[in-house]
Amino acid sequence: MAESIVALGLAANVVQFIEFGSRLAAQFWSFYRSGSSGAHFHPDLDQINIDLQRVLTGLQVPPNQTDSGVVQLVQDCHRISVELDAILRSLSEVKISSARDALKAAFKAVWKEDEIKAFQDRLDRFRAQLNLHLLTIIR
């Protein structure tokens, strides 16, 4: 019984390693062929993040609504947006001049992929909460 559980765990680890390796190889090949790194990795996310920062900067809360959570939501959302921007900038700053540079950039991109996804999810939750608050303010 214990041997079968160990074998299942080993098989899961092998599958996870193969999946990580395939993502790394795909990113490496993409970076190596294009000669650039993260600038094209998430161009839409970068543009959305820039627009979000602009909107958050311009968001004004009515004076009678300052006790609500809108101000805190805007501050938290802006902080997350700045952190995401820093990650995206770090990915796009790498210059590809050799296979080694492409491998380093690919490894960094794959390593940060889950973190970027987590930031996206958090920003989506903030957006939904901000929508709710702003709709109640409008009513």
Rosetta constraint file for C-alpha pairs under 8 A:
AtomPair CA 1 CA 5 HARMONIC 6.66 0.50
AtomPair CA 2 CA 6 HARMONIC 6.27 0.50
AtomPair CA 3 CA 7 HARMONIC 6.07 0.50
AtomPair CA 4 CA 8 HARMONIC 6.10 0.50
AtomPair CA 5 CA 9 HARMONIC 6.19 0.50
AtomPair CA 6 CA 10 HARMONIC 6.15 0.50
AtomPair CA 7 CA 11 HARMONIC 6.12 0.50
AtomPair CA 8 CA 12 HARMONIC 6.20 0.50
AtomPair CA 9 CA 13 HARMONIC 6.26 0.50
AtomPair CA 10 CA 14 HARMONIC 6.22 0.50
AtomPair CA 11 CA 15 HARMONIC 6.22 0.50
AtomPair CA 12 CA 16 HARMONIC 6.14 0.50
AtomPair CA 13 CA 17 HARMONIC 6.11 0.50
AtomPair CA 14 CA 18 HARMONIC 6.17 0.50
AtomPair CA 15 CA 19 HARMONIC 6.13 0.50
AtomPair CA 16 CA 20 HARMONIC 6.21 0.50
AtomPair CA 17 CA 21 HARMONIC 6.06 0.50
AtomPair CA 18 CA 22 HARMONIC 6.08 0.50
AtomPair CA 19 CA 23 HARMONIC 6.32 0.50
AtomPair CA 20 CA 24 HARMONIC 6.13 0.50
AtomPair CA 20 CA 110 HARMONIC 7.94 0.50
AtomPair CA 21 CA 25 HARMONIC 6.03 0.50
AtomPair CA 22 CA 26 HARMONIC 6.09 0.50
AtomPair CA 23 CA 27 HARMONIC 6.18 0.50
AtomPair CA 23 CA 110 HARMONIC 6.83 0.50
AtomPair CA 24 CA 28 HARMONIC 6.00 0.50
AtomPair CA 24 CA 106 HARMONIC 5.91 0.50
AtomPair CA 24 CA 107 HARMONIC 6.06 0.50
AtomPair CA 24 CA 110 HARMONIC 6.18 0.50
AtomPair CA 25 CA 29 HARMONIC 6.09 0.50
AtomPair CA 25 CA 106 HARMONIC 7.76 0.50
AtomPair CA 26 CA 30 HARMONIC 6.16 0.50
AtomPair CA 27 CA 31 HARMONIC 6.08 0.50
AtomPair CA 27 CA 106 HARMONIC 5.04 0.50
AtomPair CA 27 CA 107 HARMONIC 7.96 0.50
AtomPair CA 27 CA 109 HARMONIC 7.62 0.50
AtomPair CA 27 CA 110 HARMONIC 7.49 0.50
AtomPair CA 28 CA 32 HARMONIC 5.90 0.50
AtomPair CA 28 CA 102 HARMONIC 5.58 0.50
AtomPair CA 28 CA 103 HARMONIC 5.34 0.50
AtomPair CA 28 CA 105 HARMONIC 7.43 0.50
AtomPair CA 28 CA 106 HARMONIC 4.86 0.50
AtomPair CA 28 CA 107 HARMONIC 7.77 0.50
AtomPair CA 29 CA 33 HARMONIC 6.02 0.50
AtomPair CA 29 CA 102 HARMONIC 7.83 0.50
AtomPair CA 30 CA 34 HARMONIC 6.16 0.50
AtomPair CA 31 CA 35 HARMONIC 5.70 0.50
AtomPair CA 31 CA 36 HARMONIC 5.60 0.50
AtomPair CA 31 CA 37 HARMONIC 5.34 0.50
AtomPair CA 31 CA 96 HARMONIC 7.39 0.50
AtomPair CA 31 CA 102 HARMONIC 5.57 0.50
AtomPair CA 31 CA 105 HARMONIC 7.54 0.50
AtomPair CA 31 CA 106 HARMONIC 6.98 0.50
AtomPair CA 32 CA 36 HARMONIC 7.40 0.50
AtomPair CA 32 CA 96 HARMONIC 7.13 0.50
AtomPair CA 32 CA 98 HARMONIC 7.59 0.50
AtomPair CA 32 CA 99 HARMONIC 6.37 0.50
AtomPair CA 32 CA 102 HARMONIC 5.29 0.50
AtomPair CA 35 CA 95 HARMONIC 7.70 0.50
AtomPair CA 35 CA 96 HARMONIC 5.26 0.50
AtomPair CA 35 CA 97 HARMONIC 6.91 0.50
AtomPair CA 35 CA 102 HARMONIC 7.89 0.50
AtomPair CA 36 CA 40 HARMONIC 7.69 0.50
AtomPair CA 36 CA 92 HARMONIC 7.93 0.50
AtomPair CA 36 CA 94 HARMONIC 7.59 0.50
AtomPair CA 36 CA 95 HARMONIC 6.19 0.50
AtomPair CA 36 CA 96 HARMONIC 5.48 0.50
AtomPair CA 37 CA 41 HARMONIC 6.99 0.50
AtomPair CA 37 CA 91 HARMONIC 6.71 0.50
AtomPair CA 37 CA 92 HARMONIC 5.70 0.50
AtomPair CA 37 CA 93 HARMONIC 7.65 0.50
AtomPair CA 37 CA 94 HARMONIC 6.10 0.50
AtomPair CA 37 CA 95 HARMONIC 6.74 0.50
AtomPair CA 37 CA 96 HARMONIC 6.67 0.50
AtomPair CA 37 CA 102 HARMONIC 7.36 0.50
AtomPair CA 37 CA 105 HARMONIC 6.20 0.50
AtomPair CA 37 CA 106 HARMONIC 7.68 0.50
AtomPair CA 38 CA 42 HARMONIC 7.05 0.50
AtomPair CA 38 CA 88 HARMONIC 7.14 0.50
AtomPair CA 38 CA 89 HARMONIC 7.91 0.50
AtomPair CA 38 CA 91 HARMONIC 4.54 0.50
AtomPair CA 38 CA 92 HARMONIC 3.96 0.50
AtomPair CA 38 CA 93 HARMONIC 7.37 0.50
AtomPair CA 38 CA 94 HARMONIC 7.45 0.50
AtomPair CA 38 CA 105 HARMONIC 7.71 0.50
AtomPair CA 38 CA 109 HARMONIC 7.25 0.50
AtomPair CA 39 CA 43 HARMONIC 6.61 0.50
AtomPair CA 39 CA 91 HARMONIC 7.19 0.50
AtomPair CA 39 CA 92 HARMONIC 4.50 0.50
AtomPair CA 39 CA 93 HARMONIC 7.84 0.50
AtomPair CA 40 CA 92 HARMONIC 7.91 0.50
AtomPair CA 42 CA 46 HARMONIC 6.15 0.50
AtomPair CA 42 CA 88 HARMONIC 7.77 0.50
AtomPair CA 43 CA 47 HARMONIC 6.27 0.50
AtomPair CA 44 CA 48 HARMONIC 6.11 0.50
AtomPair CA 45 CA 49 HARMONIC 5.99 0.50
AtomPair CA 46 CA 50 HARMONIC 6.27 0.50
AtomPair CA 46 CA 85 HARMONIC 7.21 0.50
AtomPair CA 46 CA 88 HARMONIC 7.01 0.50
AtomPair CA 47 CA 51 HARMONIC 6.24 0.50
AtomPair CA 48 CA 52 HARMONIC 6.04 0.50
AtomPair CA 49 CA 53 HARMONIC 6.23 0.50
AtomPair CA 49 CA 81 HARMONIC 6.35 0.50
AtomPair CA 49 CA 84 HARMONIC 7.85 0.50
AtomPair CA 49 CA 85 HARMONIC 7.01 0.50
AtomPair CA 50 CA 54 HARMONIC 6.36 0.50
AtomPair CA 51 CA 55 HARMONIC 6.21 0.50
AtomPair CA 52 CA 56 HARMONIC 6.05 0.50
AtomPair CA 52 CA 81 HARMONIC 7.60 0.50
AtomPair CA 53 CA 57 HARMONIC 6.07 0.50
AtomPair CA 53 CA 78 HARMONIC 6.41 0.50
AtomPair CA 53 CA 81 HARMONIC 6.78 0.50
AtomPair CA 53 CA 82 HARMONIC 7.91 0.50
AtomPair CA 54 CA 58 HARMONIC 6.35 0.50
AtomPair CA 55 CA 59 HARMONIC 6.03 0.50
AtomPair CA 56 CA 74 HARMONIC 6.39 0.50
AtomPair CA 56 CA 78 HARMONIC 6.65 0.50
AtomPair CA 61 CA 65 HARMONIC 6.55 0.50
AtomPair CA 61 CA 66 HARMONIC 6.70 0.50
AtomPair CA 61 CA 70 HARMONIC 7.41 0.50
AtomPair CA 61 CA 71 HARMONIC 7.18 0.50
AtomPair CA 62 CA 66 HARMONIC 6.87 0.50
AtomPair CA 65 CA 70 HARMONIC 7.89 0.50
AtomPair CA 65 CA 137 HARMONIC 7.52 0.50
AtomPair CA 66 CA 70 HARMONIC 7.27 0.50
AtomPair CA 66 CA 71 HARMONIC 6.60 0.50
AtomPair CA 69 CA 73 HARMONIC 6.02 0.50
AtomPair CA 69 CA 133 HARMONIC 7.87 0.50
AtomPair CA 70 CA 74 HARMONIC 6.06 0.50
AtomPair CA 70 CA 130 HARMONIC 6.72 0.50
AtomPair CA 70 CA 133 HARMONIC 6.46 0.50
AtomPair CA 70 CA 134 HARMONIC 7.93 0.50
AtomPair CA 71 CA 75 HARMONIC 6.28 0.50
AtomPair CA 72 CA 76 HARMONIC 6.09 0.50
AtomPair CA 73 CA 77 HARMONIC 5.90 0.50
AtomPair CA 73 CA 126 HARMONIC 6.82 0.50
AtomPair CA 73 CA 129 HARMONIC 7.84 0.50
AtomPair CA 73 CA 130 HARMONIC 6.82 0.50
AtomPair CA 74 CA 78 HARMONIC 6.00 0.50
AtomPair CA 74 CA 130 HARMONIC 7.69 0.50
AtomPair CA 75 CA 79 HARMONIC 6.18 0.50
AtomPair CA 76 CA 80 HARMONIC 6.27 0.50
AtomPair CA 77 CA 81 HARMONIC 6.07 0.50
AtomPair CA 77 CA 123 HARMONIC 6.44 0.50
AtomPair CA 77 CA 126 HARMONIC 6.17 0.50
AtomPair CA 78 CA 82 HARMONIC 6.17 0.50
AtomPair CA 79 CA 83 HARMONIC 6.33 0.50
AtomPair CA 80 CA 84 HARMONIC 6.16 0.50
AtomPair CA 80 CA 119 HARMONIC 6.88 0.50
AtomPair CA 80 CA 122 HARMONIC 7.86 0.50
AtomPair CA 80 CA 123 HARMONIC 7.11 0.50
AtomPair CA 81 CA 85 HARMONIC 6.10 0.50
AtomPair CA 81 CA 119 HARMONIC 7.97 0.50
AtomPair CA 81 CA 123 HARMONIC 7.41 0.50
AtomPair CA 82 CA 86 HARMONIC 6.25 0.50
AtomPair CA 83 CA 87 HARMONIC 6.49 0.50
AtomPair CA 84 CA 88 HARMONIC 6.24 0.50
AtomPair CA 84 CA 116 HARMONIC 6.81 0.50
AtomPair CA 84 CA 119 HARMONIC 6.42 0.50
AtomPair CA 85 CA 89 HARMONIC 6.03 0.50
AtomPair CA 86 CA 90 HARMONIC 6.15 0.50
AtomPair CA 87 CA 91 HARMONIC 6.39 0.50
AtomPair CA 87 CA 112 HARMONIC 7.84 0.50
AtomPair CA 87 CA 116 HARMONIC 7.62 0.50
AtomPair CA 88 CA 92 HARMONIC 6.34 0.50
AtomPair CA 89 CA 93 HARMONIC 6.09 0.50
AtomPair CA 90 CA 94 HARMONIC 7.28 0.50
AtomPair CA 91 CA 105 HARMONIC 7.22 0.50
AtomPair CA 91 CA 108 HARMONIC 7.31 0.50
AtomPair CA 91 CA 109 HARMONIC 6.58 0.50
AtomPair CA 94 CA 101 HARMONIC 7.84 0.50
AtomPair CA 94 CA 105 HARMONIC 6.60 0.50
AtomPair CA 95 CA 101 HARMONIC 7.24 0.50
AtomPair CA 96 CA 101 HARMONIC 5.21 0.50
AtomPair CA 96 CA 102 HARMONIC 5.60 0.50
AtomPair CA 96 CA 105 HARMONIC 7.90 0.50
AtomPair CA 97 CA 101 HARMONIC 6.28 0.50
AtomPair CA 97 CA 102 HARMONIC 7.63 0.50
AtomPair CA 98 CA 102 HARMONIC 6.38 0.50
AtomPair CA 99 CA 103 HARMONIC 6.12 0.50
AtomPair CA 100 CA 104 HARMONIC 6.22 0.50
AtomPair CA 101 CA 105 HARMONIC 6.12 0.50
AtomPair CA 102 CA 106 HARMONIC 5.98 0.50
AtomPair CA 103 CA 107 HARMONIC 6.04 0.50
AtomPair CA 104 CA 108 HARMONIC 6.15 0.50
AtomPair CA 105 CA 109 HARMONIC 6.06 0.50
AtomPair CA 106 CA 110 HARMONIC 6.10 0.50
AtomPair CA 107 CA 111 HARMONIC 5.94 0.50
AtomPair CA 108 CA 112 HARMONIC 6.09 0.50
AtomPair CA 109 CA 113 HARMONIC 5.99 0.50
AtomPair CA 110 CA 114 HARMONIC 7.83 0.50
AtomPair CA 111 CA 115 HARMONIC 7.97 0.50
AtomPair CA 112 CA 116 HARMONIC 6.11 0.50
AtomPair CA 113 CA 117 HARMONIC 6.22 0.50
AtomPair CA 114 CA 118 HARMONIC 6.16 0.50
AtomPair CA 115 CA 119 HARMONIC 6.31 0.50
AtomPair CA 116 CA 120 HARMONIC 6.21 0.50
AtomPair CA 117 CA 121 HARMONIC 6.21 0.50
AtomPair CA 118 CA 122 HARMONIC 6.24 0.50
AtomPair CA 119 CA 123 HARMONIC 6.10 0.50
AtomPair CA 120 CA 124 HARMONIC 6.16 0.50
AtomPair CA 121 CA 125 HARMONIC 6.35 0.50
AtomPair CA 122 CA 126 HARMONIC 6.24 0.50
AtomPair CA 123 CA 127 HARMONIC 6.02 0.50
AtomPair CA 124 CA 128 HARMONIC 6.26 0.50
AtomPair CA 125 CA 129 HARMONIC 6.24 0.50
AtomPair CA 126 CA 130 HARMONIC 6.00 0.50
AtomPair CA 127 CA 131 HARMONIC 6.06 0.50
AtomPair CA 128 CA 132 HARMONIC 6.33 0.50
AtomPair CA 129 CA 133 HARMONIC 6.32 0.50
AtomPair CA 130 CA 134 HARMONIC 5.98 0.50
AtomPair CA 131 CA 135 HARMONIC 6.00 0.50
AtomPair CA 132 CA 136 HARMONIC 6.33 0.50
AtomPair CA 133 CA 137 HARMONIC 6.25 0.50
AtomPair CA 134 CA 138 HARMONIC 6.18 0.50
AtomPair CA 135 CA 139 HARMONIC 6.29 0.50
